[in-house]
Amino acid sequence: MKTIELMAVNPGLDELLELARKECGLRLTRLGQTVAEVIPTNIQPIKRITPLHPGTWQVGEDFDQPLPEGFWMGRE
């Protein structure tokens, strides 16, 4: 996160927003005191890739079958 002293620089809003995006955040100070922090949001969602690991596991034939009684009693 980059810090900008507002008394030394008079940046425009567009410039501040672009700098915040590039720097992953921006801290604005006046006379050494923090007055605001600008945190960019992730505008573009992360693209998910499917399937990640094809064929690494398979659903068993008995997936939808009830569990044995011993499972619920802690014996299996």
C-alpha positions as CSV (number, residue, x, y, z in Angstrom):
1,M,0.0,0.0,0.0
2,K,1.4,3.3,-1.1
3,T,1.1,6.5,1.1
4,I,0.5,9.9,-0.4
5,E,0.7,13.2,1.5
6,L,-2.1,15.4,0.2
7,M,-0.5,18.7,1.3
8,A,2.6,17.9,-1.0
9,V,0.6,16.6,-4.0
10,N,-2.8,17.6,-5.3
11,P,-3.8,14.6,-7.4
12,G,-7.1,14.2,-9.3
13,L,-9.6,11.6,-8.4
14,D,-8.9,9.5,-11.6
15,E,-5.2,9.6,-10.8
16,L,-5.8,8.4,-7.2
17,L,-8.0,5.6,-8.3
18,E,-5.6,4.4,-11.0
19,L,-2.7,4.5,-8.5
20,A,-4.8,2.6,-5.9
21,R,-5.5,-0.1,-8.4
22,K,-1.8,-0.4,-9.4
23,E,-0.5,-0.4,-5.8
24,C,-3.2,-2.7,-4.4
25,G,-4.3,0.2,-2.1
26,L,-3.5,3.7,-1.2
27,R,-3.2,5.6,2.1
28,L,-3.9,9.3,2.0
29,T,-2.4,11.5,4.7
30,R,-2.6,15.2,5.6
31,L,0.1,16.6,7.9
32,G,1.3,13.0,8.6
33,Q,-2.1,11.8,9.8
34,T,-4.0,9.2,7.8
35,V,-7.3,10.6,6.6
36,A,-8.4,7.8,4.2
37,E,-7.4,4.5,2.7
38,V,-8.5,3.5,-0.8
39,I,-8.8,-0.2,-1.4
40,P,-9.5,-1.4,-4.9
41,T,-12.1,-4.0,-5.5
42,N,-11.6,-7.0,-7.8
43,I,-13.5,-5.9,-10.8
44,Q,-13.0,-9.0,-12.9
45,P,-14.0,-12.2,-11.3
46,I,-11.4,-15.0,-11.2
47,K,-12.1,-17.3,-14.1
48,R,-12.7,-20.8,-12.8
49,I,-11.3,-23.7,-14.7
50,T,-13.2,-27.0,-14.7
51,P,-12.5,-29.7,-14.3
52,L,-9.3,-29.1,-12.3
53,H,-8.2,-32.7,-12.0
54,P,-10.3,-34.9,-14.3
55,G,-10.4,-38.6,-13.4
56,T,-8.7,-38.2,-10.0
57,W,-11.8,-39.6,-8.2
58,Q,-15.1,-41.1,-9.0
59,V,-18.4,-41.3,-7.3
60,G,-19.1,-44.8,-5.9
61,E,-22.1,-46.8,-7.1
62,D,-23.5,-46.8,-3.5
63,F,-23.2,-43.0,-3.1
64,D,-26.9,-42.5,-2.6
65,Q,-27.5,-45.5,-0.4
66,P,-28.2,-45.1,3.3
67,L,-25.2,-45.5,5.6
68,P,-25.0,-48.7,7.7
69,E,-26.4,-48.4,11.2
70,G,-22.9,-49.0,12.7
71,F,-21.7,-45.8,11.1
72,W,-24.1,-43.7,13.2
73,M,-23.2,-45.6,16.4
74,G,-19.4,-45.1,15.8
75,R,-18.6,-48.7,15.0
76,E,-17.6,-48.3,11.4
